[in-house]
């Protein structure tokens, strides 16, 4: 009987000492929580710039709900010229009423860009009108050149980002 009470007393002392020991231990350090990602701070897919032209460091962005953040941009540029010897006889069957002129003021770019550069599904769309004037050739209007060259959506692609190392783009 003495052994049983001695064992019970010893068990009581040991169990109470672990609670005392636990009280003396420092609380575990809280797990650091990563700050939430700031909206609209992704690296843009394009357009690529070089030389003196730099990409906008703070592009326009809006949240599109489940689609995520969409970045919107664009460019509007123009040109004008006058010449003494236009190609009067030049005409193309695709644009019979648009001929080279002695003078012209026109857009060289009227482009809109929308892109989603992050997440599992990413895309880039550039659409609008453009003109590519060349020295020594007839210059047609912006919308005529847009129709004759690459169309109103010259660049568009989508990308499925499988993981950090694999993606499928088309």
N, CA and C of each residue as an Amber inpcrd file, in Angstrom:
protein
   510
   0.8240000  -1.1780000   0.0000000   0.0000000   0.0000000   0.0000000
   0.8750000   1.2520000   0.0000000   1.9610000   1.1630000   0.7070000
   2.8630000   2.2930000   0.7660000   3.4590000   2.5740000  -0.6090000
   3.7240000   1.5330000  -1.3120000   4.2850000   1.7260000  -2.6390000
   3.2970000   2.4160000  -3.5600000   2.0430000   2.0240000  -3.4500000
   1.0320000   2.6310000  -4.3160000   0.8930000   4.1170000  -4.0080000
   0.8710000   4.5420000  -2.7980000   0.7350000   5.9520000  -2.4470000
   2.0040000   6.7180000  -2.8080000   3.1510000   6.0680000  -2.6940000
   4.3980000   6.7210000  -3.0620000   4.4380000   6.9550000  -4.5700000
   3.9960000   5.9670000  -5.3180000   3.9570000   6.1290000  -6.7730000
   2.9480000   7.2000000  -7.1850000   1.7960000   7.2500000  -6.5250000
   0.7970000   8.2730000  -6.8320000   1.3310000   9.6530000  -6.5100000
   2.0300000   9.7690000  -5.3880000   2.6020000  11.0610000  -5.0170000
   3.6860000  11.4930000  -5.9880000   4.5210000  10.5300000  -6.3690000
   5.5820000  10.8350000  -7.3260000   4.9960000  11.2510000  -8.6750000
   3.9450000  10.5700000  -9.1320000   3.2850000  10.9260000 -10.3900000
   2.6800000  12.3150000 -10.3020000   2.0910000  12.6480000  -9.1470000
   1.5040000  13.9750000  -8.9650000   2.5760000  15.0470000  -9.0480000
   3.7010000  14.8250000  -8.4040000   4.7940000  15.8000000  -8.4250000
   5.3410000  15.9630000  -9.8430000   5.5290000  14.8650000 -10.5330000
   6.0650000  14.9470000 -11.8920000   5.1090000  15.6680000 -12.8410000
   3.8230000  15.3460000 -12.7750000   2.8550000  16.0030000 -13.6540000
   2.7180000  17.4810000 -13.3370000   2.7670000  17.8410000 -12.0760000
   2.6490000  19.2580000 -11.7280000   3.9180000  20.0070000 -12.0980000
   5.0510000  19.3320000 -12.0740000   6.2950000  20.0160000 -12.4260000
   6.3430000  20.3450000 -13.9210000   5.7130000  19.5210000 -14.7660000
   5.7020000  19.8460000 -16.1890000   4.8470000  21.0690000 -16.4590000
   3.7640000  21.2450000 -15.7130000   2.9670000  22.4540000 -15.9100000
   3.7100000  23.6700000 -15.4030000   4.4900000  23.5100000 -14.3280000
   5.2960000  24.6230000 -13.8340000   6.3840000  24.9420000 -14.8530000
   7.0060000  23.9000000 -15.4190000   8.0380000  24.0930000 -16.4270000
   7.4590000  24.7760000 -17.6650000   6.2700000  24.3740000 -18.0750000
   5.6350000  24.9920000 -19.2320000   5.3410000  26.4570000 -18.9770000
   5.0250000  26.8120000 -17.7570000   4.7530000  28.2060000 -17.4330000
   6.0210000  29.0370000 -17.5200000   7.1710000  28.3970000 -17.2690000
   8.4360000  29.1220000 -17.3190000   8.9720000  29.3020000 -18.7350000
   8.4770000  28.5120000 -19.6890000   8.9670000  28.6100000 -21.0620000
   8.4290000  29.8650000 -21.7450000   9.2400000  30.4120000 -22.6270000
   8.7910000  31.5750000 -23.4020000   7.7480000  31.1270000 -24.4210000
   6.8210000  32.0030000 -24.6990000   5.7870000  31.6930000 -25.6900000
   6.4520000  31.5530000 -27.0560000   5.9550000  30.6400000 -27.8880000
   6.5650000  30.4950000 -29.2140000   6.4180000  31.7930000 -30.0130000
   7.4450000  32.0800000 -30.7920000   7.4170000  33.2980000 -31.6090000
   6.2930000  33.1940000 -32.6300000   5.5690000  34.2930000 -32.8380000
   4.4890000  34.2340000 -33.8300000   5.0710000  34.0220000 -35.2280000
   4.3530000  33.2770000 -36.0230000   4.7710000  33.0070000 -37.3920000
   4.6350000  34.3000000 -38.1870000   5.7140000  34.7490000 -38.8340000
   5.5960000  35.9970000 -39.6030000   4.6040000  35.8320000 -40.7540000
   3.7590000  36.8090000 -40.8830000   2.7530000  36.7970000 -41.9400000
   3.2610000  37.6720000 -43.0720000   3.2930000  37.1150000 -44.2600000
   3.7440000  37.8830000 -45.4210000   2.7440000  38.9980000 -45.6990000
   3.2430000  40.1910000 -45.9780000   2.3010000  41.2660000 -46.2930000
   1.5280000  40.9180000 -47.5570000   0.2740000  41.3070000 -47.6130000
  -0.5050000  40.9970000 -48.8170000   0.1000000  41.6890000 -50.0330000
   0.0400000  41.0100000 -51.1370000   0.5760000  41.5760000 -52.3770000
  -0.2080000  42.8260000 -52.7440000   0.5300000  43.8550000 -53.0920000
  -0.1330000  45.0910000 -53.4840000  -0.8130000  44.8890000 -54.8300000
  -2.0340000  45.3690000 -54.9670000  -2.6870000  45.2330000 -56.2720000
  -1.9820000  46.1170000 -57.2990000  -2.0030000  45.6660000 -58.5060000
  -1.4850000  46.4480000 -59.6380000   0.0070000  46.7460000 -59.5370000
   0.7940000  45.7800000 -59.1620000   2.2420000  45.9910000 -59.0970000
   3.0100000  44.9040000 -59.8370000   2.4210000  44.3220000 -60.8530000
   3.0760000  43.2560000 -61.6150000   4.0020000  43.8480000 -62.6720000
   4.9580000  43.0530000 -63.1080000   5.8150000  43.4320000 -64.2300000
   5.0250000  43.2030000 -65.5140000   4.9260000  44.2240000 -66.3410000
   4.1010000  44.1370000 -67.5400000   4.7570000  43.2800000 -68.6120000
   3.9240000  42.6440000 -69.4260000   4.3910000  41.7700000 -70.5020000
   4.9340000  42.5600000 -71.6860000   4.4660000  43.7540000 -71.8940000
   4.8900000  44.5210000 -73.0540000   4.1880000  45.8510000 -73.0630000
   4.3450000  46.6710000 -74.0040000   5.2910000  46.5230000 -75.0990000
   6.7130000  46.7570000 -74.6130000   7.6670000  46.2300000 -75.3540000
   9.0740000  46.3900000 -75.0060000   9.5640000  47.7330000 -75.5400000
  10.3150000  48.4350000 -74.7300000  10.8560000  49.7330000 -75.1200000
  12.3690000  49.6740000 -75.0460000  13.0030000  50.5670000 -75.7840000
  14.4540000  50.6770000 -75.7040000  14.8390000  52.1080000 -76.0260000
  16.0860000  52.4000000 -75.8340000  16.5660000  53.7450000 -76.1330000
  16.0060000  54.7670000 -75.1660000  15.5560000  55.8820000 -75.6900000
  15.0730000  56.9640000 -74.8320000  13.6200000  56.7760000 -74.4080000
  12.9010000  55.8560000 -75.0290000  11.5060000  55.6160000 -74.6580000
  11.4840000  54.6340000 -73.4970000  10.8130000  54.9940000 -72.4220000
  10.7310000  54.1490000 -71.2350000   9.2810000  53.7560000 -70.9840000
   9.0900000  52.5770000 -70.4090000   7.7510000  52.1240000 -70.0460000
   7.2150000  52.9670000 -68.8960000   5.9180000  53.1250000 -68.8280000
   5.2740000  53.8750000 -67.7610000   5.5270000  53.1630000 -66.4340000
   6.1570000  53.8260000 -65.4450000   6.4320000  53.1580000 -64.1760000
   5.1810000  52.9520000 -63.3240000   4.1080000  53.6340000 -63.6230000
   2.8700000  53.5110000 -62.8580000   1.7010000  53.3640000 -63.8330000
   1.5490000  52.1970000 -64.4650000   0.5060000  52.0290000 -65.4860000
  -0.8920000  52.0320000 -64.8830000  -1.8650000  52.3810000 -65.6970000
  -3.2600000  52.3630000 -65.2600000  -3.6860000  50.9230000 -65.0380000
  -4.3780000  50.6930000 -63.9360000  -4.7570000  49.3360000 -63.5680000
  -6.1210000  49.3660000 -62.9010000  -6.8920000  48.3190000 -63.1310000
  -8.1510000  48.1780000 -62.4050000  -8.4180000  46.7100000 -62.1470000
  -9.1550000  46.4490000 -61.0880000  -9.4690000  45.0770000 -60.7190000
 -10.6920000  44.6180000 -61.4980000 -10.5910000  43.4400000 -62.0980000
 -11.6930000  42.8840000 -62.8880000 -12.2960000  41.6710000 -62.1830000
 -12.4200000  41.7430000 -60.8750000 -13.0420000  40.6740000 -60.0990000
 -12.2550000  39.3840000 -60.1790000 -12.9150000  38.2810000 -60.5450000
 -12.2180000  36.9900000 -60.5660000 -11.1230000  36.9060000 -61.6340000
 -11.1600000  37.7720000 -62.6140000 -10.1270000  37.7760000 -63.6470000
  -8.8040000  38.3230000 -63.1110000  -8.8520000  39.1650000 -62.1020000
  -7.6450000  39.7400000 -61.5110000  -7.4390000  41.1730000 -61.9570000
  -6.2060000  41.6490000 -61.8080000  -5.8570000  43.0150000 -62.1860000
  -5.5920000  43.1000000 -63.6820000  -6.1910000  44.0940000 -64.3240000
  -5.9650000  44.3500000 -65.7450000  -5.2530000  45.6870000 -65.8840000
  -4.2500000  45.7080000 -66.7210000  -3.4900000  46.9230000 -66.9880000
  -3.9020000  47.4680000 -68.3450000  -4.1270000  48.7710000 -68.4010000
  -4.6100000  49.4130000 -69.6190000  -3.6490000  50.5400000 -69.9860000
  -3.3140000  50.6270000 -71.2560000  -2.4370000  51.6870000 -71.7250000
  -2.7190000  51.9770000 -73.1830000  -1.9150000  52.8230000 -73.7510000
  -2.1050000  53.1370000 -75.1540000  -1.1430000  54.2030000 -75.6200000
  -1.2650000  54.5280000 -76.8900000  -0.4240000  55.5520000 -77.4950000
  -1.2070000  56.2410000 -78.5940000  -1.1010000  57.5420000 -78.6300000
  -1.6680000  58.3290000 -79.7240000  -0.5600000  59.2540000 -80.1990000
  -0.1240000  59.0500000 -81.4270000   0.9030000  59.9010000 -82.0160000
   0.4700000  60.2780000 -83.4250000   1.0170000  61.3530000 -83.9100000
   0.6400000  61.8140000 -85.2380000   1.8300000  62.3520000 -86.0020000
   1.5860000  62.6510000 -87.2580000   2.6290000  63.2220000 -88.0980000
   1.9730000  64.0790000 -89.1730000   2.7750000  64.9000000 -89.7560000
   2.3280000  65.7190000 -90.8710000   3.4830000  65.9180000 -91.8360000
   3.1540000  66.0960000 -93.0960000   4.2070000  66.3270000 -94.0770000
   3.6320000  67.1050000 -95.2480000   4.5560000  67.6420000 -95.9930000
   4.2300000  68.2580000 -97.2700000   5.3330000  67.8480000 -98.2460000
   4.9480000  67.6440000 -99.4930000   5.9240000  67.2340000-100.5020000
   5.5690000  67.8640000-101.8430000   6.5650000  67.9890000-102.6890000
   6.3380000  68.6280000-103.9860000   6.0520000  67.6210000-105.1010000
   6.3810000  66.3610000-104.9150000   6.1930000  65.3600000-105.9670000
   5.4800000  64.1140000-105.4420000   4.1880000  64.1790000-105.1990000
   3.4880000  62.9740000-104.7410000   3.3730000  61.9560000-105.8680000
   3.1610000  60.7110000-105.4970000   2.9280000  59.6500000-106.4810000
   1.4900000  59.7820000-106.9650000   1.2740000  60.6010000-107.9820000
  -0.0930000  60.8680000-108.4410000  -0.7240000  59.6520000-109.1030000
   0.0670000  58.8300000-109.7430000  -0.5000000  57.7010000-110.4770000
  -0.6510000  56.4560000-109.6110000  -0.1140000  56.4880000-108.3920000
  -0.1770000  55.2960000-107.5520000  -1.5870000  55.0930000-107.0130000
  -2.0650000  53.9000000-107.1490000  -3.3530000  53.5220000-106.5770000
  -3.3070000  52.0300000-106.2980000  -3.9480000  51.6200000-105.2430000
  -4.0030000  50.1990000-104.9210000  -5.4450000  49.7220000-105.0240000
  -5.6950000  48.5420000-105.5410000  -7.0710000  48.0520000-105.6480000
  -7.7610000  47.9420000-104.2920000  -6.9850000  47.7360000-103.2370000
  -7.5900000  47.6160000-101.9090000  -8.1020000  48.9530000-101.3910000
  -7.5260000  50.0500000-101.8590000  -7.9500000  51.3810000-101.4230000
  -7.8980000  52.3280000-102.6100000  -8.8280000  52.2230000-103.5570000
  -8.7490000  53.0320000-104.7810000  -8.9180000  54.5230000-104.5370000
  -9.5500000  54.9290000-103.4580000  -9.7780000  56.3560000-103.2110000
  -8.7150000  56.9860000-102.3230000  -7.7920000  56.2080000-101.8170000
  -6.7430000  56.7450000-100.9470000  -5.4420000  56.7830000-101.7300000
  -5.0570000  57.9740000-102.1590000  -3.8450000  58.1480000-102.9580000
  -2.8300000  58.9660000-102.1760000  -1.6060000  58.9300000-102.6650000
  -0.5650000  59.7630000-102.0810000  -0.9390000  61.2230000-102.3090000
  -0.6740000  62.0640000-101.3470000  -1.0690000  63.4760000-101.4250000
   0.1500000  64.3820000-101.3210000  -0.0630000  65.6440000-101.7000000
   1.0030000  66.6380000-101.5660000   1.2160000  67.0050000-100.1030000
   0.1940000  66.8650000 -99.2800000   0.3070000  67.1510000 -97.8490000
  -0.6550000  66.2330000 -97.0950000  -0.2740000  65.8890000 -95.8890000
  -1.1330000  65.0210000 -95.0730000  -0.8250000  65.2580000 -93.5960000
  -1.8720000  65.2730000 -92.7980000  -1.7780000  65.2170000 -91.3440000
  -2.5650000  63.9860000 -90.9400000  -1.9390000  63.1040000 -90.1870000
  -2.5790000  61.8260000 -89.8850000  -2.0120000  61.2630000 -88.5820000
  -2.6240000  60.2000000 -88.1170000  -2.1220000  59.4720000 -86.9530000
  -1.0460000  58.4940000 -87.4060000   0.0090000  58.3920000 -86.6340000
   0.9610000  57.3170000 -86.8780000   0.6580000  56.1400000 -85.9520000
   0.0230000  56.4020000 -84.8210000  -0.4200000  55.3570000 -83.8970000
  -1.6680000  55.8130000 -83.1670000  -2.6480000  54.9750000 -83.1410000
  -3.8170000  55.1180000 -82.2700000  -4.0080000  53.7070000 -81.7120000
  -3.2700000  53.4070000 -80.6630000  -3.2120000  52.0450000 -80.1410000
  -3.7660000  51.9810000 -78.7200000  -4.4760000  50.9170000 -78.4290000
  -4.9250000  50.6070000 -77.0800000  -4.3450000  49.2690000 -76.6660000
  -3.9370000  49.1680000 -75.4070000  -3.3100000  47.9440000 -74.9100000
  -4.0070000  47.5310000 -73.6250000  -4.3650000  46.2640000 -73.5310000
  -4.9040000  45.7040000 -72.3000000  -4.1620000  44.4000000 -72.0450000
  -3.7500000  44.2080000 -70.7900000  -2.9790000  43.0140000 -70.4820000
  -3.2000000  42.5470000 -69.0500000  -3.0010000  41.2650000 -68.8500000
  -3.0600000  40.6380000 -67.5300000  -1.7620000  39.8500000 -67.3820000
  -0.7380000  40.4180000 -66.6930000   0.5800000  39.7920000 -66.6650000
   0.8400000  38.8580000 -65.4900000  -0.1860000  38.4800000 -64.7220000
   0.0540000  37.6090000 -63.5780000  -1.0830000  36.6060000 -63.4230000
  -0.8240000  35.5560000 -62.6960000  -1.8230000  34.5240000 -62.4840000
  -1.6160000  33.3480000 -63.4200000  -2.5080000  32.3670000 -63.3200000
  -2.3840000  31.1600000 -64.1400000  -2.6490000  31.4550000 -65.6130000
  -3.5910000  32.3600000 -65.9000000  -3.8780000  32.7440000 -67.2860000
  -3.4680000  34.1920000 -67.4790000  -2.6130000  34.4430000 -68.4640000
  -2.1230000  35.7840000 -68.7590000  -2.3910000  36.0860000 -70.2250000
  -2.5600000  37.3740000 -70.5370000  -2.7640000  37.7340000 -71.9360000
  -2.2890000  39.1470000 -72.2020000  -2.1200000  39.4470000 -73.4910000
  -1.7140000  40.7680000 -73.9670000  -2.4500000  41.0210000 -75.2720000
  -3.1340000  42.1530000 -75.3690000  -3.8550000  42.5200000 -76.5930000
  -3.5170000  43.9690000 -76.9300000  -3.0840000  44.1930000 -78.1530000
  -2.8060000  45.5390000 -78.6550000  -3.6540000  45.7310000 -79.9000000
  -4.4750000  46.7550000 -79.8990000  -5.3870000  46.9730000 -81.0220000
  -5.4460000  48.4540000 -81.3590000  -5.7690000  48.7550000 -82.6170000
  -5.9110000  50.1400000 -83.0380000  -5.4620000  50.3450000 -84.4670000
  -5.1480000  51.5830000 -84.7830000  -4.7090000  51.9450000 -86.1200000
  -3.2710000  52.4180000 -86.0950000  -2.5880000  52.2820000 -87.2120000
  -1.1890000  52.6750000 -87.2940000  -0.8320000  52.9760000 -88.7390000
   0.2330000  53.7460000 -88.9010000   0.7360000  54.1020000 -90.2160000
   2.2500000  53.9720000 -90.1770000   2.8140000  53.4700000 -91.2610000
   4.2620000  53.2990000 -91.3210000   4.7700000  54.0420000 -92.5560000
   4.9380000  55.3630000 -92.4570000   5.4040000  56.1130000 -93.6270000
   6.8640000  55.7710000 -93.9370000   7.1710000  55.6880000 -95.2380000
   8.5280000  55.3720000 -95.6790000   8.9610000  56.3800000 -96.7310000
  10.1890000  56.7810000 -96.6430000  10.7470000  57.7290000 -97.5940000
  10.8420000  57.0810000 -98.9750000  10.3170000  57.7490000 -99.9830000
  10.3990000  57.2540000-101.3490000   9.2390000  56.3760000-101.7720000
   8.2660000  56.1890000-100.9040000   7.0920000  55.3790000-101.2330000
   5.8300000  56.1910000-100.9810000   4.7380000  55.8710000-101.6400000
   3.4840000  56.5790000-101.3800000   3.0400000  56.3690000 -99.9300000
   2.4860000  57.4160000 -99.3480000   1.9910000  57.3280000 -97.9790000
   0.4780000  57.3060000 -98.0050000  -0.0910000  56.2180000 -97.5470000
  -1.5430000  56.0840000 -97.4730000  -2.0120000  56.4470000 -96.0720000
  -3.3030000  56.6200000 -95.9300000  -3.8800000  56.9830000 -94.6440000
  -3.7150000  55.8880000 -93.5960000  -3.8360000  56.2760000 -92.3480000
  -3.6550000  55.3520000 -91.2300000  -4.5700000  54.1450000 -91.3210000
  -5.8440000  54.3680000 -91.5240000  -6.7780000  53.2480000 -91.5000000
  -6.6670000  52.3840000 -92.7620000  -6.2380000  52.9700000 -93.8750000
  -5.9660000  52.1730000 -95.0740000  -4.7680000  51.2660000 -94.8240000
  -3.6960000  51.8260000 -94.2550000  -2.5160000  51.0090000 -93.9600000
  -2.8240000  49.9370000 -92.9240000  -3.6420000  50.2650000 -91.9460000
  -4.0180000  49.2710000 -90.9370000  -4.7020000  48.0840000 -91.5950000
  -5.6280000  48.3590000 -92.5120000  -6.3360000  47.2750000 -93.2020000
  -5.4120000  46.4880000 -94.1280000  -4.4780000  47.1740000 -94.7940000
  -3.6040000  46.5080000 -95.7590000  -2.4460000  45.7480000 -95.1060000
  -2.0390000  46.1500000 -93.9140000  -0.8680000  45.5210000 -93.2940000
  -1.2770000  44.4300000 -92.2970000  -1.2550000  44.7170000 -91.0090000
  -1.4190000  43.6870000 -89.9880000  -2.8130000  43.6400000 -89.3760000
  -3.7310000  44.4850000 -89.8300000  -5.0880000  44.4830000 -89.2980000
  -5.2120000  45.2980000 -88.0210000  -6.4350000  45.4410000 -87.5080000
  -6.6590000  46.2860000 -86.3370000  -6.1670000  45.6760000 -85.0200000
  -5.8270000  44.3940000 -85.0020000  -5.2550000  43.7630000 -83.8000000
  -3.9160000  43.1340000 -84.2110000  -2.8500000  43.9470000 -84.2810000
  -1.5800000  43.4160000 -84.7720000  -0.8830000  42.4760000 -83.7970000
  -1.1670000  42.6100000 -82.4930000  -0.5150000  41.7600000 -81.5020000
  -1.5500000  41.2860000 -80.4930000  -1.6460000  39.9690000 -80.3050000
  -2.5050000  39.3880000 -79.2680000  -1.9950000  37.9910000 -78.9630000
  -1.8360000  37.6970000 -77.6950000  -1.4450000  36.3450000 -77.3080000
  -1.9080000  36.0550000 -75.8960000  -2.0180000  34.7750000 -75.6030000
  -2.3800000  34.3120000 -74.2760000  -1.3160000  33.3590000 -73.7710000
  -1.2940000  33.1890000 -72.4620000  -0.2680000  32.3480000 -71.8570000
  -0.8680000  31.6360000 -70.6560000  -0.6360000  30.3410000 -70.5460000
  -1.0280000  29.5770000 -69.3650000   0.2540000  29.2900000 -68.5950000
   0.3440000  29.8380000 -67.3870000   1.5290000  29.6860000 -66.5450000
   1.3170000  28.4660000 -65.6570000   1.9620000  27.3500000 -65.9920000
   1.7890000  26.1000000 -65.2530000   2.4840000  26.1820000 -63.8980000
   3.7300000  26.6010000 -63.8660000   4.4680000  26.8760000 -62.6310000
   5.5370000  27.9100000 -62.9700000   6.4860000  28.1150000 -62.0550000
   7.4950000  29.1510000 -62.2960000   8.3960000  28.8490000 -63.4840000
   8.5100000  27.5890000 -63.8560000   9.4340000  27.2100000 -64.9140000
   8.7600000  26.8020000 -66.2180000   7.4540000  26.5110000 -66.2040000
   6.7690000  26.0160000 -67.3890000   5.5730000  26.8870000 -67.7200000
   5.4300000  27.1880000 -69.0040000   4.2530000  27.9160000 -69.4760000
   3.9990000  27.5290000 -70.9280000   2.7670000  27.7370000 -71.3490000
   2.3730000  27.4920000 -72.7340000   1.8190000  28.8060000 -73.2620000
   2.3710000  29.2830000 -74.3690000   1.9840000  30.5800000 -74.9100000
   1.5930000  30.4240000 -76.3650000   0.5620000  31.1540000 -76.7640000
   0.1500000  31.0920000 -78.1580000  -0.6900000  32.2590000 -78.5510000
